[in-house]
Amino acid sequence: MISDSRSQARERYKGCLLGAVLGDALGMPYETLPSRPPQPLSFKKAYRGHPNEMLLPGQYTDDGQLILISARILSESSPFDACAYAKELLRTYNLRKFRYADGAVVSACKKMESSKNLLGSGINSGASGCISLAVPFSLAYADKKEMARELSSACSITHANTTAQAGAVGLSLFLKTLADTGDAAAAFRILDTAAENMCPELYLKLSHAYSLAAHKTPLQHAAAELGASSYIYQTLPLAAYLCRSFERPDTLLSAAVSCGGNAGTIAMICGAFAGARFGLSALPPDLVRSVERAGIFGELAEKLYLRSHPEVAADEGKPADGDTDETEADGTSDTPSDESADEESSSEEK
C-alpha cells in the first residue's frame, strides 16, 4: 500500500511539472491572439511576425524557462538560492535567450545590470510573469509555510508587487495539495484561503470565475468576461474557470490554448493542474514525449519529489538533493534543430 501511494504521488509530481511545460508549449503560438473555438491538440508553429515565430513546435516560452531554471536550483540547494536564480536570469537576459519574456522580468534584469543589486531590482508589476515559479516550488517543499516564504522571496526578484506574489503562492499551495492528495476540492479550498488572506480582490475574482463555471457559462463568454491578459487578476481566474469546467486533460488543454491572450501561461497552469490531479499517464503521451526537454523535466520532477520526501529518499538510498545535468538553463533544446531556433530567439517582452 505504501509503495502504491508513493508511486501515485511520483506520477502526480511528474505530471505536474511536465503538464506545465506541455501546456506552455501548446499555448506558445496562440499568445497575443484573439480567442477561437477549441481545436484538436497538437504542437504548432507561430505565424510569421509573431513574437514566438523563431520557436519550433513543441518548444516552451519564458514560463518554461523560469520553471527549468528554478527547478534546477531547487534540486541542488536548500534553502532556495535566490542569488543563483537572479544571476541566471541576468545571464539569460544578457545572452538574449529569453523567449518573449514578461516585461517585469526584462525590466528587473535591466535594473540588476545597472544597479548591480541582484535581489532588490523587482518591479511593481501585477502581471503573471513570475507565476510559473509556483510549479517547481509546489513540488520541492514538505513545509507549506517555508515554501510560501521562499517562493515570495523568489518572485520579488522580478515582481515586487504583492498581488503577483499572492497569485504565485496561491497556485503553489493549490498544486501541492493536488500533487500530494489528488483532491481537487481541497486544492481549490486552499487556493481560496490563500487568496482571501493575501489579496481579497483576487479572491473575489476567483469566486466570480467559479460562479461562471457552476452556471456552465460558455468558454468564449467566460473568457471575454474574465479577460485573458497577462495580469494576475485575469490569468489565474480564467485558468481556475477552465480547471473547474473541463474534466478531461485533453479537452482542458484544448480550451486553454483557445483563449488567446496569455495563452501560454493559462495553458501552463491548466497543464500543471491536470498532471497534478490525474498523474503523468493521463496527459496525451505523444505530446508529452515530443515536448522540448521532456526527459530533463521528468528527471527534475523526480529530484523535487525526493527533496520534499526525504524519508523516501532515505528508504531508497537516494540523495534528496542531486546534481542536475550540465546543460545551460537558458531554454536550449537537446536537438540540433531546437538549439538553432533558440539561438535566434530574441528577448522581446510582453
VOBA-1610 file (N, C-alpha, C; in pm, whole numbers, padded with zeros to 5 digits, always signed):
BEGIN
Met+00082-00121+00000Met+00000+00000+00000Met+00086+00127+00000Ile+00193+00126+00086Ile+00282+00242+00090Ile+00349+00260-00045Ser+00393+00149-00104Ser+00460+00157-00234Ser+00365+00212-00339Asp+00239+00167-00339Asp+00140+00218-00434Asp+00118+00366-00415Ser+00108+00411-00290Ser+00086+00552-00260Ser+00203+00637-00310Arg+00324+00587-00289Arg+00442+00660-00336Arg+00445+00665-00488Ser+00410+00556-00550Ser+00411+00551-00696Ser+00311+00650-00754Gln+00193+00659-00693Gln+00092+00753-00740Gln+00137+00897-00720Ala+00199+00925-00606Ala+00248+01061-00580Ala+00356+01099-00681Arg+00447+01007-00710Arg+00551+01034-00809Arg+00488+01065-00945Glu+00385+00988-00981Glu+00315+01011-01108Glu+00255+01152-01112Arg+00198+01195-01000Arg+00137+01329-00998Arg+00244+01438-00999Tyr+00356+01414-00932Tyr+00465+01513-00934Tyr+00519+01530-01076Lys+00544+01417-01143Lys+00592+01425-01281Lys+00486+01486-01373Gly+00361+01450-01349Gly+00253+01506-01429Gly+00241+01656-01412Cys+00261+01704-01289Cys+00251+01847-01263Cys+00358+01924-01340Leu+00484+01880-01329Leu+00593+01954-01393Leu+00586+01942-01545Leu+00568+01821-01596Leu+00562+01802-01740Leu+00433+01858-01799Gly+00324+01851-01723Gly+00199+01910-01770Gly+00210+02060-01786Ala+00282+02124-01694Ala+00300+02269-01704Ala+00376+02306-01831Val+00486+02236-01857Val+00567+02267-01975Val+00491+02231-02103Leu+00417+02121-02099Leu+00335+02082-02213Leu+00232+02190-02246Gly+00162+02239-02143Gly+00063+02344-02165Gly+00125+02470-02222Asp+00240+02507-02168Asp+00311+02626-02217Asp+00346+02611-02365Ala+00397+02494-02403Ala+00435+02471-02543Ala+00313+02470-02635Leu+00201+02416-02587Leu+00080+02415-02668Leu+00025+02556-02687Gly+00035+02639-02584Gly-00018+02775-02592Gly+00074+02873-02661Met+00202+02834-02679Met+00304+02924-02734Met+00260+02998-02860Pro+00209+02931-02965Pro+00179+03005-03089Pro+00054+03091-03081Tyr-00025+03074-02972Tyr-00153+03146-02963Tyr-00147+03266-02870Glu-00030+03292-02811Glu-00016+03410-02725Glu-00043+03537-02807Thr-00112+03630-02746Thr-00149+03763-02800Thr-00262+03755-02901Leu-00309+03637-02940Leu-00413+03626-03042Leu-00552+03636-02980Pro-00654+03664-03060Pro-00791+03661-03009Pro-00832+03517-02975Ser-00941+03503-02899Ser-00991+03370-02869Ser-01046+03304-02995Arg-01055+03172-02991Arg-01102+03097-03107Arg-01171+02971-03056Pro-01249+02903-03138Pro-01309+02777-03093Pro-01202+02674-03063Pro-01221+02589-02963Pro-01122+02486-02933Pro-01096+02395-03053Gln-00970+02358-03070Gln-00926+02274-03181Gln-00858+02148-03125Pro-00844+02043-03206Pro-00770+01925-03161Pro-00628+01964-03119Leu-00579+01897-03015Leu-00447+01932-02960Leu-00334+01889-03052Ser-00243+01981-03079Ser-00119+01950-03150Ser-00025+02067-03133Phe+00104+02039-03147Phe+00203+02146-03142Phe+00202+02221-03275Lys+00205+02352-03267Lys+00204+02436-03386Lys+00321+02534-03382Lys+00350+02590-03497Lys+00449+02698-03507Lys+00374+02830-03515Ala+00427+02933-03451Ala+00364+03065-03455Ala+00375+03124-03595Tyr+00280+03211-03628Tyr+00281+03272-03761Tyr+00398+03368-03777Arg+00432+03396-03903Arg+00542+03488-03931Arg+00511+03627-03873Gly+00605+03684-03801Gly+00587+03813-03738Gly+00540+03805-03594His+00502+03686-03548His+00461+03666-03409His+00584+03673-03319Pro+00569+03720-03194Pro+00687+03726-03105Pro+00756+03592-03084Asn+00682+03482-03100Asn+00742+03349-03083Asn+00774+03280-03215Glu+00784+03356-03323Glu+00798+03294-03456Glu+00925+03211-03471Met+01029+03237-03392Met+01154+03163-03407Met+01151+03028-03333Leu+01046+03005-03253Leu+01037+02878-03181Leu+00975+02771-03269Leu+01017+02647-03245Leu+00965+02533-03319Leu+00846+02473-03246Pro+00760+02398-03316Pro+00650+02330-03248Pro+00702+02243-03134Gly+00638+02255-03018Gly+00680+02177-02902Gly+00777+02248-02811Gln+00825+02366-02850Gln+00913+02443-02761Gln+00830+02529-02666Tyr+00881+02550-02546Tyr+00811+02628-02445Tyr+00853+02775-02452Thr+00785+02859-02375Thr+00812+03003-02373Thr+00894+03039-02249Asp+00889+03166-02212Asp+00961+03211-02094Asp+00913+03143-01967Asp+00785+03102-01961Asp+00737+03029-01843Asp+00816+02900-01825Gly+00833+02825-01933Gly+00912+02702-01924Gly+01056+02729-01887Gln+01111+02840-01936Gln+01249+02874-01900Gln+01262+02899-01750Leu+01167+02975-01692Leu+01173+03003-01548Leu+01151+02876-01467Ile+01064+02787-01514Ile+01045+02659-01446Ile+01175+02580-01447Leu+01242+02573-01561Leu+01367+02496-01573Leu+01476+02554-01483Ile+01494+02686-01488Ile+01599+02749-01407Ile+01573+02725-01259Ser+01451+02753-01212Ser+01422+02742-01069Ser+01420+02597-01023Ala+01372+02505-01108Ala+01369+02364-01069Ala+01510+02310-01052Arg+01601+02351-01138Arg+01740+02307-01124Arg+01800+02358-00993Ile+01776+02484-00963Ile+01832+02540-00839Ile+01770+02471-00717Leu+01638+02448-00721Leu+01571+02380-00610Leu+01624+02239-00591Ser+01660+02173-00700Ser+01710+02036-00688Ser+01852+02030-00635Glu+01920+02145-00633Glu+02060+02148-00592Glu+02082+02214-00456Ser+01989+02297-00409Ser+02015+02373-00287Ser+01890+02386-00201Ser+01910+02382-00072Ser+01803+02407+00024Ser+01863+02485+00141Pro+01813+02605+00170Pro+01701+02674+00107Pro+01732+02718-00037Phe+01629+02768-00104Phe+01643+02814-00242Phe+01749+02923-00251Asp+01839+02911-00348Asp+01948+03007-00366Asp+01899+03123-00454Ala+01848+03228-00391Ala+01790+03340-00464Ala+01894+03412-00548Cys+02015+03423-00498Cys+02121+03490-00575Cys+02153+03412-00702Ala+02159+03281-00692Ala+02185+03199-00811Ala+02073+03217-00913Tyr+01951+03225-00866Tyr+01837+03245-00956Tyr+01848+03380-01026Ala+01877+03486-00950Ala+01888+03619-01010Ala+02002+03624-01111Lys+02115+03563-01078Lys+02228+03561-01171Lys+02193+03489-01301Glu+02117+03380-01290Glu+02080+03304-01410Glu+01981+03383-01495Leu+01889+03457-01431Leu+01800+03544-01507Leu+01881+03650-01583Leu+01975+03712-01513Leu+02054+03816-01576Leu+02141+03760-01688Arg+02197+03642-01667Arg+02277+03578-01772Arg+02192+03549-01895Thr+02072+03496-01873Thr+01982+03465-01984Thr+01943+03591-02060Tyr+01919+03697-01985Tyr+01884+03826-02047Tyr+02002+03879-02130Asn+02121+03877-02073Asn+02237+03931-02144Asn+02270+03851-02270Leu+02241+03722-02268Leu+02262+03638-02386Leu+02147+03649-02486Arg+02046+03728-02453Arg+01927+03746-02537Arg+01859+03612-02565Lys+01850+03532-02460Lys+01791+03400-02473Lys+01646+03394-02428Phe+01596+03499-02364Phe+01458+03496-02318Phe+01363+03487-02437Arg+01258+03411-02419Arg+01159+03389-02525Arg+01035+03474-02495Tyr+01028+03591-02555Tyr+00914+03681-02535Tyr+00884+03696-02386Ala+00981+03745-02314Ala+00973+03749-02168Ala+00873+03851-02118Asp+00818+03824-02000Asp+00733+03919-01929Asp+00809+04050-01911Gly+00739+04162-01927Gly+00804+04293-01920Gly+00872+04319-01788Ala+00812+04271-01678Ala+00874+04294-01547Ala+01004+04217-01533Val+01013+04099-01592Val+01136+04022-01587Val+01248+04096-01660Val+01216+04146-01779Val+01314+04221-01856Val+01356+04348-01782Ser+01258+04422-01729Ser+01290+04546-01657Ser+01374+04519-01533Ala+01343+04411-01462Ala+01421+04376-01343Ala+01565+04342-01382Cys+01582+04271-01492Cys+01718+04237-01538Cys+01795+04363-01575Lys+01728+04458-01638Lys+01793+04585-01671Lys+01837+04658-01544Lys+01751+04655-01442Lys+01787+04720-01314Lys+01903+04647-01247Met+01903+04515-01251Met+02015+04439-01195Met+02146+04479-01264Glu+02139+04492-01396Glu+02258+04525-01474Glu+02311+04662-01437Ser+02222+04759-01421Ser+02265+04896-01395Ser+02300+04921-01250Ser+02224+04859-01158Ser+02245+04886-01015Ser+02336+04785-00947Lys+02358+04670-01012Lys+02434+04558-00954Lys+02366+04503-00829Asn+02238+04532-00813Asn+02160+04484-00698Asn+02074+04367-00745Leu+02119+04245-00718Leu+02051+04127-00770Leu+01916+04104-00705Leu+01905+04132-00577Leu+01784+04095-00503Leu+01692+04212-00476Gly+01727+04332-00519Gly+01643+04448-00490Gly+01597+04522-00613Ser+01585+04451-00725Ser+01550+04516-00851Ser+01412+04478-00902Gly+01329+04420-00815Gly+01195+04380-00856Gly+01109+04498-00897Ile+01016+04474-00989Ile+00930+04576-01046Ile+00791+04565-00985Asn+00727+04678-00962Asn+00592+04679-00907Asn+00491+04649-01017Ser+00486+04523-01056Ser+00400+04479-01165Ser+00305+04371-01117Gly+00178+04385-01154Gly+00078+04284-01121Gly+00061+04181-01229Ala+00156+04173-01322Ala+00150+04073-01429Ala+00185+03936-01373Ser+00157+03834-01453Ser+00172+03696-01407Ser+00306+03635-01447Gly+00406+03717-01472Gly+00534+03668-01522Gly+00613+03583-01426Cys+00580+03586-01295Cys+00652+03502-01200Cys+00569+03382-01155Ile+00446+03367-01207Ile+00357+03264-01153Ile+00406+03124-01188Ser+00484+03109-01293Ser+00533+02975-01328Ser+00626+02918-01221Leu+00685+03003-01137Leu+00769+02954-01028Leu+00689+02867-00932Ala+00557+02888-00928Ala+00473+02810-00838Ala+00483+02661-00864Val+00510+02622-00989Val+00510+02480-01023Val+00625+02405-00955Pro+00752+02442-00980Pro+00859+02367-00912Pro+00859+02387-00761Phe+00822+02507-00714Phe+00818+02529-00569Phe+00714+02440-00503Ser+00601+02417-00570Ser+00497+02333-00511Ser+00544+02190-00490Leu+00643+02147-00566Leu+00691+02009-00561Leu+00813+01991-00472Ala+00875+02101-00431Ala+01007+02092-00367Ala+01005+02099-00216Tyr+00891+02126-00154Tyr+00888+02152-00010Tyr+00790+02061+00062Ala+00829+02014+00179Ala+00737+01942+00266Ala+00657+02041+00350Asp+00718+02153+00387Asp+00655+02252+00474Asp+00595+02365+00390Lys+00465+02384+00401Lys+00396+02484+00318Lys+00435+02626+00354Lys+00459+02653+00480Lys+00498+02788+00521Lys+00636+02823+00466Glu+00727+02729+00473Glu+00861+02752+00417Glu+00851+02773+00267Met+00769+02693+00201Met+00751+02706+00056Met+00698+02845+00021Ala+00595+02890+00091Ala+00535+03020+00061Ala+00634+03133+00085Arg+00712+03123+00192Arg+00809+03227+00224Arg+00917+03236+00118Glu+00974+03123+00080Glu+01083+03124-00017Glu+01033+03156-00158Leu+00910+03115-00191Leu+00853+03148-00320Leu+00829+03298-00332Ser+00774+03360-00227Ser+00755+03505-00229Ser+00887+03577-00250Ser+00991+03529-00183Ser+01123+03590-00199Ser+01174+03575-00342Ala+01155+03458-00401Ala+01198+03436-00539Ala+01120+03524-00636Cys+00989+03535-00616Cys+00907+03620-00702Cys+00950+03766-00694Ser+00988+03810-00574Ser+01021+03952-00553Ser+01145+03995-00631Ile+01224+03900-00678Ile+01342+03935-00757Ile+01300+04004-00886Thr+01186+03966-00940Thr+01136+04031-01063Thr+01005+04105-01039His+00920+04056-00949His+00787+04112-00927His+00773+04150-00779Ala+00792+04278-00749Ala+00779+04326-00612Ala+00634+04342-00571Asn+00543+04338-00665Asn+00400+04359-00640Asn+00343+04242-00559Thr+00270+04272-00452Thr+00218+04167-00364Thr+00108+04084-00432Thr+00035+04143-00526Thr-00068+04068-00596Thr-00006+03957-00680Ala+00101+03989-00751Ala+00171+03887-00830Ala+00222+03776-00739Gln+00277+03812-00624Gln+00326+03713-00531Gln+00212+03630-00473Ala+00098+03693-00445Ala-00018+03621-00393Ala-00066+03516-00492Gly-00068+03553-00620Gly-00109+03457-00722Gly-00017+03337-00727Ala+00114+03362-00720Ala+00211+03252-00725Ala+00201+03163-00601Val+00191+03224-00484Val+00181+03145-00360Val+00052+03064-00358Gly-00060+03128-00397Gly-00186+03056-00400Gly-00182+02938-00495Leu-00123+02958-00612Leu-00113+02849-00709Leu-00022+02738-00657Ser+00086+02774-00589Ser+00177+02671-00538Ser+00109+02584-00432Leu+00031+02647-00345Leu-00042+02570-00243Leu-00148+02481-00308Phe-00211+02534-00409Phe-00312+02461-00486Phe-00250+02336-00550Leu-00137+02354-00620Leu-00074+02242-00688Leu-00013+02142-00591Lys+00041+02191-00480Lys+00099+02100-00381Lys-00008+02008-00324Thr-00125+02067-00293Thr-00234+01986-00240Thr-00277+01880-00341Leu-00286+01919-00467Leu-00322+01823-00572Leu-00217+01713-00586Ala-00090+01754-00593Ala+00017+01656-00614Ala+00027+01557-00498Asp-00001+01605-00377Asp+00009+01518-00260Asp-00114+01431-00239Thr-00232+01480-00281Thr-00356+01410-00248Thr-00442+01375-00369Gly-00430+01449-00479Gly-00520+01432-00592Gly-00659+01486-00568Asp-00680+01557-00458Asp-00812+01607-00416Asp-00834+01749-00469Ala-00911+01763-00577Ala-00932+01894-00639Ala-01011+01987-00548Ala-01111+01936-00478Ala-01191+02021-00390Ala-01105+02082-00280Ala-01018+02001-00220Ala-00928+02052-00116Ala-00831+02154-00174Ala-00785+02130-00297Ala-00691+02223-00360Ala-00757+02358-00385Phe-00879+02360-00432Phe-00947+02487-00454Phe-00973+02559-00321Arg-01002+02484-00216Arg-01023+02549-00085Arg-00897+02619-00037Ile-00783+02555-00053Ile-00659+02618-00006Ile-00620+02736-00094Leu-00651+02729-00225Leu-00629+02844-00313Leu-00714+02962-00268Asp-00841+02936-00236Asp-00931+03042-00191Asp-00881+03105-00061Thr-00839+03021+00031Thr-00790+03071+00161Thr-00667+03159+00142Ala-00574+03114+00059Ala-00454+03193+00035Ala-00487+03326-00030Ala-00575+03325-00131Ala-00612+03450-00199Ala-00686+03544-00104Glu-00777+03490-00024Glu-00853+03575+00068Glu-00762+03640+00170Asn-00660+03568+00217Asn-00569+03622+00317Asn-00468+03720+00257Met-00422+03694+00136Met-00315+03773+00077Met-00364+03883-00016Cys-00478+03862-00082Cys-00526+03958-00181Cys-00677+03941-00199Pro-00758+04007-00118Pro-00903+03990-00125Pro-00962+04015-00263Glu-00905+04108-00340Glu-00958+04133-00473Glu-00939+04012-00563Leu-00826+03947-00553Leu-00803+03825-00630Leu-00902+03717-00587Tyr-00930+03707-00459Tyr-01027+03611-00409Tyr-01165+03634-00470Leu-01207+03760-00480Leu-01337+03791-00540Leu-01341+03752-00687Lys-01232+03775-00758Lys-01229+03740-00899Lys-01228+03588-00918Leu-01162+03516-00829Leu-01168+03370-00835Leu-01310+03321-00807Ser-01377+03383-00710Ser-01515+03344-00679Ser-01605+03366-00799His-01584+03475-00871His-01664+03501-00991His-01636+03395-01097Ala-01510+03355-01110Ala-01476+03250-01207Ala-01546+03120-01172Tyr-01550+03085-01044Tyr-01619+02963-01001Tyr-01768+02971-01034Ser-01827+03089-01014Ser-01969+03106-01044Ser-01997+03085-01193Leu-01910+03139-01277Leu-01927+03119-01421Leu-01918+02971-01457Ala-01825+02901-01394Ala-01812+02758-01421Ala-01934+02681-01371Ala-01984+02716-01253Ala-02100+02648-01197Ala-02225+02667-01283His-02236+02784-01345His-02350+02814-01432His-02327+02770-01576Lys-02217+02697-01599Lys-02184+02644-01732Lys-02183+02753-01839Thr-02126+02867-01801Thr-02110+02977-01897Thr-02020+02932-02011Pro-02060+02954-02136Pro-01976+02912-02248Pro-01837+02973-02241Leu-01739+02898-02291Leu-01600+02937-02281Leu-01573+03077-02333Gln-01619+03108-02453Gln-01587+03238-02512Gln-01649+03352-02433His-01769+03332-02377His-01831+03435-02293His-01753+03453-02163Ala-01713+03341-02103Ala-01637+03348-01978Ala-01502+03414-01999Ala-01434+03379-02110Ala-01304+03439-02139Ala-01317+03590-02161Ala-01425+03631-02228Ala-01445+03774-02250Ala-01475+03847-02120Glu-01549+03782-02030Glu-01585+03846-01904Glu-01469+03850-01805Leu-01395+03740-01797Leu-01283+03734-01702Leu-01158+03802-01757Gly-01140+03799-01889Gly-01020+03854-01951Gly-00910+03751-01961Ala-00828+03764-02062Ala-00719+03668-02086Ala-00585+03738-02095Ser-00571+03857-02035Ser-00445+03930-02042Ser-00343+03868-01948Ser-00223+03925-01948Ser-00115+03871-01865Ser-00124+03915-01719Tyr-00222+03997-01683Tyr-00233+04039-01543Tyr-00287+03926-01458Ile-00237+03915-01337Ile-00272+03804-01249Ile-00422+03800-01222Tyr-00487+03917-01216Tyr-00631+03924-01192Tyr-00712+03858-01304Gln-00652+03841-01421Gln-00723+03776-01530Gln-00669+03635-01556Thr-00538+03620-01557Thr-00478+03490-01590Thr-00522+03380-01494Leu-00510+03404-01362Leu-00539+03298-01266Leu-00689+03268-01258Pro-00778+03368-01252Pro-00921+03334-01252Pro-00967+03261-01378Leu-00916+03300-01494Leu-00957+03230-01615Leu-00908+03086-01613Ala-00786+03064-01567Ala-00736+02927-01555Ala-00820+02847-01456Ala-00862+02911-01346Ala-00946+02842-01247Ala-01082+02805-01307Tyr-01141+02897-01385Tyr-01266+02866-01455Tyr-01248+02743-01543Leu-01140+02738-01618Leu-01115+02626-01709Leu-01099+02495-01633Cys-01023+02499-01524Cys-00999+02377-01447Cys-01126+02323-01383Arg-01222+02411-01354Arg-01348+02367-01296Arg-01451+02328-01402Ser-01425+02367-01526Ser-01525+02345-01631Ser-01497+02224-01718Phe-01370+02183-01728Phe-01333+02076-01820Phe-01264+01965-01742Glu-01322+01846-01747Glu-01275+01735-01666Glu-01155+01664-01727Arg-01158+01639-01857Arg-01053+01562-01921Arg-00932+01650-01953Pro-00809+01599-01931Pro-00690+01680-01960Pro-00683+01730-02103Asp-00721+01647-02201Asp-00709+01691-02340Asp-00809+01802-02373Thr-00933+01791-02324Thr-01031+01897-02350Thr-00996+02024-02272Leu-00941+02007-02153Leu-00899+02122-02073Leu-00788+02199-02145Leu-00687+02131-02193Leu-00576+02198-02260Leu-00621+02259-02393Ser-00708+02190-02464Ser-00761+02245-02589Ser-00836+02375-02563Ala-00916+02378-02457Ala-00989+02500-02422Ala-00894+02611-02378Ala-00790+02575-02303Ala-00697+02675-02251Ala-00624+02748-02362Val-00575+02675-02462Val-00499+02742-02568Val-00591+02823-02659Ser-00720+02792-02658Ser-00813+02863-02746Ser-00847+03002-02694Cys-00807+03033-02570Cys-00844+03162-02509Cys-00763+03278-02566Gly-00651+03250-02632Gly-00566+03357-02682Gly-00506+03436-02568Gly-00472+03561-02594Gly-00416+03645-02488Gly-00292+03583-02426Asn-00299+03557-02298Asn-00186+03498-02225Asn-00195+03345-02230Ala-00215+03293-02351Ala-00246+03150-02369Ala-00139+03059-02314Gly-00011+03094-02329Gly+00095+03008-02280Gly+00087+02987-02130Thr+00068+03096-02054Thr+00062+03085-01908Thr-00067+03020-01863Ile-00179+03054-01928Ile-00307+02993-01891Ile-00301+02842-01912Ala-00250+02800-02027Ala-00239+02656-02054Ala-00133+02591-01965Met-00030+02666-01927Met+00071+02613-01835Met+00005+02577-01701Ile-00080+02666-01649Ile-00149+02640-01522Ile-00242+02519-01537Cys-00317+02515-01648Cys-00411+02406-01669Cys-00339+02272-01686Gly-00225+02273-01755Gly-00148+02150-01769Gly-00093+02101-01637Ala-00045+02194-01553Ala+00005+02156-01421Ala-00108+02098-01336Phe-00226+02160-01344Phe-00343+02111-01271Phe-00378+01969-01314Ala-00389+01947-01445Ala-00429+01815-01495Ala-00327+01709-01455Gly-00197+01740-01468Gly-00095+01643-01434Gly-00088+01615-01285Ala-00105+01720-01203Ala-00100+01702-01058Ala-00223+01627-01007Arg-00335+01643-01075Arg-00458+01577-01030Arg-00465+01432-01074Phe-00431+01406-01201Phe-00452+01273-01258Phe-00324+01194-01281Gly-00209+01260-01277Gly-00082+01192-01300Gly-00035+01202-01443Leu+00092+01172-01462Leu+00155+01186-01593Leu+00086+01103-01700Ser+00040+00983-01665Ser-00017+00893-01765Ser-00148+00945-01822Ala-00212+01043-01757Ala-00338+01098-01806Ala-00317+01204-01914Leu-00193+01253-01928Leu-00164+01354-02029Leu-00142+01287-02164Pro-00168+01359-02275Pro-00150+01298-02408Pro-00007+01247-02427Pro+00015+01116-02435Pro+00152+01062-02431Pro+00239+01105-02547Asp+00183+01114-02667Asp+00265+01154-02782Asp+00315+01298-02765Leu+00230+01385-02711Leu+00270+01524-02692Leu+00371+01536-02579Val+00352+01459-02473Val+00448+01463-02362Val+00587+01423-02411Arg+00593+01317-02490Arg+00723+01270-02541Arg+00788+01372-02633Ser+00706+01453-02702Ser+00759+01545-02802Ser+00790+01683-02748Val+00748+01713-02625Val+00772+01846-02573Val+00922+01867-02549Glu+00967+01985-02566Glu+01110+02017-02552Glu+01164+01976-02415Arg+01272+01901-02415Arg+01346+01860-02295Arg+01260+01779-02198Ala+01170+01698-02251Ala+01080+01620-02167Ala+01158+01533-02068Gly+01265+01470-02113Gly+01342+01384-02025Gly+01403+01457-01907Ile+01453+01577-01932Ile+01514+01655-01825Ile+01409+01698-01723Phe+01292+01739-01771Phe+01186+01778-01676Phe+01139+01658-01595Gly+01135+01539-01657Gly+01099+01420-01581Gly+01200+01391-01471Glu+01328+01406-01502Glu+01433+01385-01401Glu+01423+01488-01289Leu+01396+01612-01325Leu+01384+01716-01223Leu+01264+01691-01132Ala+01153+01645-01190Ala+01035+01614-01108Ala+01068+01507-01004Glu+01145+01406-01045Glu+01187+01301-00951Glu+01273+01360-00839Lys+01365+01448-00875Lys+01452+01510-00774Lys+01373+01599-00678Leu+01275+01671-00731Leu+01193+01756-00644Leu+01107+01671-00551Tyr+01057+01559-00603Tyr+00981+01468-00518Tyr+01066+01418-00402Leu+01188+01375-00432Leu+01275+01326-00326Leu+01316+01437-00230Arg+01330+01559-00281Arg+01365+01673-00195Arg+01255+01697-00092Ser+01130+01686-00134Ser+01019+01712-00043Ser+00975+01588+00035His+01034+01472+00002His+01004+01348+00073His+01136+01282+00113Pro+01210+01342+00206Pro+01341+01287+00243Pro+01333+01146+00299Glu+01218+01111+00358Glu+01204+00975+00412Glu+01204+00872+00300Val+01149+00908+00185Val+01150+00818+00069Val+01293+00805+00016Ala+01361+00920+00008Ala+01500+00918-00038Ala+01586+00831+00051Ala+01562+00839+00184Ala+01640+00759+00277Ala+01609+00611+00259Asp+01481+00578+00242Asp+01442+00437+00224Asp+01503+00378+00097Glu+01512+00461-00006Glu+01558+00411-00136Glu+01707+00431-00157Gly+01774+00492-00058Gly+01917+00511-00068Gly+01958+00612-00171Lys+01868+00711-00198Lys+01897+00815-00297Lys+01915+00949-00227Pro+02001+01038-00282Pro+02016+01172-00223Pro+01889+01254-00245Ala+01848+01330-00143Ala+01731+01416-00158Ala+01760+01530-00252Asp+01884+01579-00252Asp+01925+01685-00344Asp+02035+01629-00431Gly+02022+01642-00564Gly+02124+01587-00652Gly+02170+01686-00755Asp+02280+01654-00818Asp+02329+01739-00925Asp+02241+01723-01047Thr+02216+01831-01115Thr+02146+01826-01243Thr+02250+01819-01353Asp+02202+01797-01478Asp+02296+01790-01589Asp+02359+01925-01613Glu+02464+01925-01690Glu+02544+02046-01706Glu+02499+02136-01818Thr+02389+02100-01886Thr+02344+02187-01994Thr+02296+02319-01940Glu+02306+02423-02020Glu+02268+02556-01974Glu+02118+02564-01952Ala+02077+02642-01851Ala+01935+02658-01818Ala+01878+02778-01891Asp+01903+02789-02019Asp+01853+02905-02093Asp+01745+02867-02191Gly+01694+02745-02181Gly+01585+02703-02267Gly+01631+02638-02395Thr+01761+02616-02415Thr+01804+02548-02536Thr+01759+02404-02532Ser+01743+02344-02648Ser+01689+02209-02656Ser+01799+02108-02676Asp+01760+01980-02666Asp+01857+01873-02681Asp+01884+01840-02828Thr+01800+01884-02919Thr+01818+01851-03059Thr+01883+01967-03132Pro+01963+01941-03235Pro+02029+02048-03308Pro+01932+02150-03364Ser+01817+02104-03417Ser+01723+02200-03476Ser+01667+02293-03372Asp+01639+02240-03251Asp+01586+02326-03147Asp+01691+02423-03096Glu+01815+02378-03089Glu+01920+02467-03043Glu+01933+02587-03136Ser+01931+02563-03266Ser+01946+02674-03358Ser+01829+02769-03350Ala+01709+02715-03324Ala+01593+02803-03311Ala+01607+02891-03188Asp+01659+02834-03079Asp+01671+02913-02957Asp+01778+03020-02971Glu+01883+02989-03042Glu+01989+03090-03062Glu+01937+03212-03133Glu+01835+03193-03217Glu+01782+03306-03294Glu+01672+03379-03218Ser+01618+03318-03110Ser+01506+03382-03042Ser+01553+03507-02970Ser+01468+03607-02966Ser+01506+03736-02909Ser+01452+03753-02769Ser+01489+03862-02703Ser+01440+03890-02568Ser+01330+03994-02573Glu+01241+03982-02671Glu+01126+04073-02675Glu+01046+04053-02548Glu+00975+04157-02504Glu+00898+04148-02383Glu+00750+04165-02410Lys+00670+04107-02319Lys+00525+04115-02334Lys+00476+04253-02292
//
